[in-house]
C-alpha cells in the first residue's frame, strides 16, 4: 500500500487505522490449492472456494460461470 502524506502531516492518513478487510477477500484466497505438479505454486479452484465459503450450491453464485449466449436477430439486408 502506498500512502501519500500531505506536507509531512501524518494526520492526512489517519483513516488507515479504520480500514477493514473486505469480507469476500478471505473467501477468494481460500479457493487456492497447491498445484498438482508439487512445484510450490498455487492454482485457484472455484469449487474449493465455494466449499470453503459454505455457500449452498443451489444459490446462483456467479452469473459469469455458465452464462448463456443470447442469439442476436439477423439483420435485414436490402435487395436490389
Z-matrix of the N, CA and C atoms (Angstrom, degrees):
N
C 1 1.436
C 2 1.525 1 107.45
N 3 1.286 2 115.17 1 133.23
C 4 1.465 3 120.01 2 178.22
C 5 1.522 4 108.03 3 -104.51
N 6 1.318 5 116.23 4 132.20
C 7 1.454 6 121.65 5 179.36
C 8 1.514 7 109.86 6 -111.26
N 9 1.300 8 115.96 7 134.59
C 10 1.462 9 120.62 8 175.56
C 11 1.525 10 107.50 9 -103.55
N 12 1.305 11 115.50 10 113.47
C 13 1.456 12 121.25 11 -177.51
C 14 1.520 13 107.47 12 -98.81
N 15 1.296 14 116.13 13 122.60
C 16 1.452 15 122.01 14 -175.35
C 17 1.526 16 110.60 15 -81.75
N 18 1.303 17 116.19 16 106.61
C 19 1.464 18 121.42 17 175.51
C 20 1.522 19 114.09 18 61.24
N 21 1.312 20 118.26 19 30.50
C 22 1.460 21 121.13 20 179.15
C 23 1.525 22 113.51 21 77.34
N 24 1.332 23 117.64 22 5.82
C 25 1.465 24 122.07 23 -179.34
C 26 1.526 25 109.36 24 -89.51
N 27 1.310 26 116.35 25 105.91
C 28 1.464 27 121.14 26 -177.66
C 29 1.522 28 112.77 27 -69.95
N 30 1.306 29 118.56 28 -13.39
C 31 1.467 30 121.08 29 177.18
C 32 1.526 31 111.40 30 -67.08
N 33 1.321 32 117.41 31 -19.51
C 34 1.464 33 120.09 32 179.38
C 35 1.519 34 112.00 33 -70.91
N 36 1.335 35 117.80 34 -14.76
C 37 1.464 36 121.01 35 178.51
C 38 1.527 37 111.62 36 -116.92
N 39 1.307 38 117.04 37 22.81
C 40 1.468 39 120.34 38 -178.40
C 41 1.526 40 112.33 39 -66.46
N 42 1.322 41 116.78 40 -21.29
C 43 1.467 42 120.32 41 179.81
C 44 1.536 43 112.22 42 -66.14
N 45 1.330 44 118.37 43 -17.57
C 46 1.464 45 122.70 44 -176.85
C 47 1.526 46 111.16 45 -58.37
N 48 1.308 47 117.06 46 -38.81
C 49 1.469 48 119.60 47 -177.78
C 50 1.532 49 111.87 48 -69.24
N 51 1.325 50 117.98 49 -17.42
C 52 1.466 51 121.31 50 179.46
C 53 1.529 52 112.93 51 -92.19
N 54 1.322 53 118.23 52 -6.08
C 55 1.462 54 120.88 53 -178.66
C 56 1.521 55 110.51 54 -70.09
N 57 1.328 56 116.15 55 143.53
C 58 1.460 57 122.51 56 177.85
C 59 1.520 58 108.76 57 -128.30
N 60 1.306 59 115.51 58 150.90
C 61 1.455 60 121.40 59 179.83
C 62 1.537 61 109.34 60 -70.32
N 63 1.306 62 116.02 61 141.73
C 64 1.451 63 121.97 62 175.45
C 65 1.526 64 108.72 63 -63.66
N 66 1.332 65 117.44 64 137.98
C 67 1.464 66 120.69 65 -175.50
C 68 1.527 67 112.43 66 -65.96
N 69 1.299 68 118.37 67 -21.62
C 70 1.460 69 121.10 68 -178.79
C 71 1.531 70 113.07 69 -86.01
N 72 1.319 71 117.24 70 -13.15
C 73 1.464 72 120.71 71 -178.83
C 74 1.521 73 111.49 72 -61.81
N 75 1.316 74 117.30 73 -45.83
C 76 1.464 75 120.72 74 -179.68
C 77 1.529 76 110.80 75 -65.82
N 78 1.334 77 116.54 76 -38.15
C 79 1.463 78 119.90 77 177.43
C 80 1.531 79 110.67 78 -60.74
N 81 1.321 80 116.23 79 -40.77
C 82 1.457 81 120.50 80 179.41
C 83 1.523 82 111.18 81 -64.13
N 84 1.316 83 117.50 82 -50.06
C 85 1.464 84 120.48 83 -176.51
C 86 1.522 85 113.04 84 -69.88
N 87 1.328 86 118.19 85 -22.39
C 88 1.459 87 120.59 86 174.84
C 89 1.524 88 111.78 87 -71.82
N 90 1.312 89 117.70 88 -9.77
C 91 1.456 90 121.99 89 178.54
C 92 1.518 91 113.76 90 -83.90
N 93 1.324 92 118.07 91 -2.29
C 94 1.467 93 120.49 92 178.86
C 95 1.519 94 110.51 93 -85.48
N 96 1.316 95 115.58 94 142.52
C 97 1.469 96 121.09 95 176.81
C 98 1.526 97 108.14 96 -137.57
N 99 1.336 98 117.72 97 159.33
C 100 1.472 99 120.39 98 179.48
C 101 1.534 100 111.19 99 -61.48
N 102 1.317 101 115.20 100 142.98
C 103 1.469 102 120.93 101 177.35
C 104 1.524 103 109.25 102 -65.54
N 105 1.341 104 118.14 103 140.44
C 106 1.469 105 121.04 104 -178.55
C 107 1.530 106 114.17 105 -58.94
N 108 1.333 107 118.12 106 -24.21
C 109 1.465 108 120.53 107 178.97
C 110 1.521 109 112.51 108 -70.26
N 111 1.322 110 116.52 109 -17.42
C 112 1.462 111 120.10 110 -179.72
C 113 1.514 112 113.20 111 72.88
N 114 1.336 113 116.50 112 24.42
C 115 1.466 114 119.88 113 -177.60
C 116 1.529 115 112.81 114 -87.29
N 117 1.328 116 117.11 115 5.15
C 118 1.463 117 120.76 116 178.43
C 119 1.512 118 113.74 117 94.07
N 120 1.333 119 117.54 118 -10.17
C 121 1.452 120 119.14 119 178.88
C 122 1.523 121 109.75 120 -83.70
N 123 1.314 122 115.90 121 166.78
C 124 1.455 123 121.70 122 -177.76
C 125 1.524 124 109.17 123 -121.59
N 126 1.332 125 115.41 124 151.45
C 127 1.464 126 120.66 125 174.54
C 128 1.522 127 107.70 126 -127.27
N 129 1.333 128 115.38 127 150.84
C 130 1.462 129 119.87 128 -178.66
C 131 1.514 130 109.31 129 -92.58
N 132 1.330 131 116.08 130 135.61
C 133 1.452 132 122.42 131 -177.95
C 134 1.530 133 108.71 132 -124.92
N 135 1.336 134 116.08 133 115.67
C 136 1.457 135 121.50 134 -178.15
C 137 1.527 136 111.20 135 -58.43
N 138 1.324 137 116.71 136 -46.28
C 139 1.465 138 120.72 137 -177.89
C 140 1.534 139 111.59 138 -61.93
N 141 1.330 140 117.07 139 -39.59
C 142 1.465 141 121.01 140 177.85
C 143 1.528 142 110.32 141 -65.42
N 144 1.317 143 117.02 142 -40.58
C 145 1.461 144 120.40 143 179.14
C 146 1.521 145 110.74 144 -62.39
N 147 1.329 146 117.28 145 -41.30
C 148 1.461 147 121.39 146 178.10
C 149 1.530 148 110.22 147 -63.68
N 150 1.329 149 115.89 148 -43.58
C 151 1.466 150 120.59 149 -179.88
C 152 1.524 151 111.38 150 -63.23
N 153 1.326 152 116.58 151 -45.35
C 154 1.461 153 121.38 152 -178.54
C 155 1.531 154 111.94 153 -67.42
N 156 1.328 155 116.60 154 -28.42
C 157 1.463 156 120.78 155 -179.63
C 158 1.527 157 111.70 156 -84.09
N 159 1.342 158 116.96 157 -5.37
C 160 1.467 159 122.22 158 -177.87
C 161 1.519 160 112.25 159 56.66
N 162 1.319 161 115.63 160 42.82
C 163 1.458 162 121.11 161 178.45
C 164 1.518 163 108.41 162 -94.58
N 165 1.318 164 115.99 163 132.13
C 166 1.454 165 121.76 164 179.06
C 167 1.524 166 109.00 165 -66.54
N 168 1.311 167 117.06 166 128.77
C 169 1.463 168 120.83 167 -176.82
C 170 1.524 169 112.76 168 -67.26
N 171 1.323 170 117.25 169 -13.71
C 172 1.450 171 119.72 170 178.44
C 173 1.522 172 111.35 171 -75.05
N 174 1.324 173 116.61 172 -21.76
C 175 1.460 174 120.34 173 178.25
C 176 1.506 175 110.17 174 -75.48
N 177 1.300 176 116.10 175 149.99
C 178 1.457 177 120.61 176 175.05
C 179 1.521 178 106.82 177 -80.15
N 180 1.316 179 116.90 178 111.14
C 181 1.454 180 121.21 179 -173.32
C 182 1.518 181 111.64 180 -90.25
N 183 1.291 182 115.96 181 -46.38
C 184 1.454 183 119.49 182 -174.40
C 185 1.519 184 108.96 183 -139.61
N 186 1.313 185 116.65 184 118.65
C 187 1.456 186 119.54 185 -177.73
C 188 1.525 187 111.57 186 -70.64
N 189 1.327 188 117.89 187 -16.74
C 190 1.458 189 120.79 188 -179.24
C 191 1.524 190 112.31 189 -84.61
N 192 1.320 191 117.44 190 -13.57
C 193 1.457 192 120.96 191 -173.75
C 194 1.524 193 112.64 192 -61.85
N 195 1.298 194 118.09 193 -55.20
C 196 1.453 195 121.65 194 -179.64
C 197 1.522 196 109.06 195 -129.52
N 198 1.300 197 114.85 196 62.74
C 199 1.446 198 120.47 197 -177.23
C 200 1.525 199 109.55 198 -78.61
N 201 1.315 200 115.95 199 127.31
C 202 1.448 201 120.23 200 179.27
C 203 1.522 202 109.21 201 -83.07
N 204 1.314 203 115.34 202 140.60
C 205 1.450 204 119.74 203 177.50
C 206 1.519 205 108.98 204 -78.93
N 207 1.303 206 114.79 205 134.80
C 208 1.453 207 119.57 206 176.68
C 209 1.517 208 108.36 207 -84.71
N 210 1.299 209 115.35 208 136.96
C 211 1.457 210 117.96 209 178.00
C 212 1.523 211 108.18 210 -78.86
N 213 1.305 212 115.49 211 134.72
C 214 1.453 213 120.19 212 179.29
C 215 1.519 214 108.83 213 -94.64
N 216 1.330 215 116.79 214 136.88
C 217 1.462 216 118.37 215 -179.85
C 218 1.525 217 110.33 216 -66.52
N 219 1.306 218 114.87 217 145.69
C 220 1.460 219 119.37 218 179.79
C 221 1.517 220 109.39 219 -70.04
N 222 1.334 221 114.69 220 139.97
C 223 1.460 222 119.89 221 179.02
C 224 1.527 223 107.97 222 -77.78
N 225 1.310 224 113.97 223 140.37
C 226 1.446 225 119.34 224 176.86
C 227 1.515 226 108.90 225 -76.42
N 228 1.292 227 116.44 226 135.00
C 229 1.462 228 120.14 227 178.49
C 230 1.516 229 108.70 228 -109.43
N 231 1.302 230 113.30 229 149.12
C 232 1.466 231 118.92 230 179.04
C 233 1.518 232 109.78 231 -78.09
N 234 1.274 233 115.20 232 142.88
C 235 1.469 234 120.18 233 173.60
C 236 1.507 235 108.34 234 -116.25
N 237 1.317 236 115.44 235 141.09
C 238 1.475 237 119.34 236 -178.78
C 239 1.496 238 110.90 237 -96.72
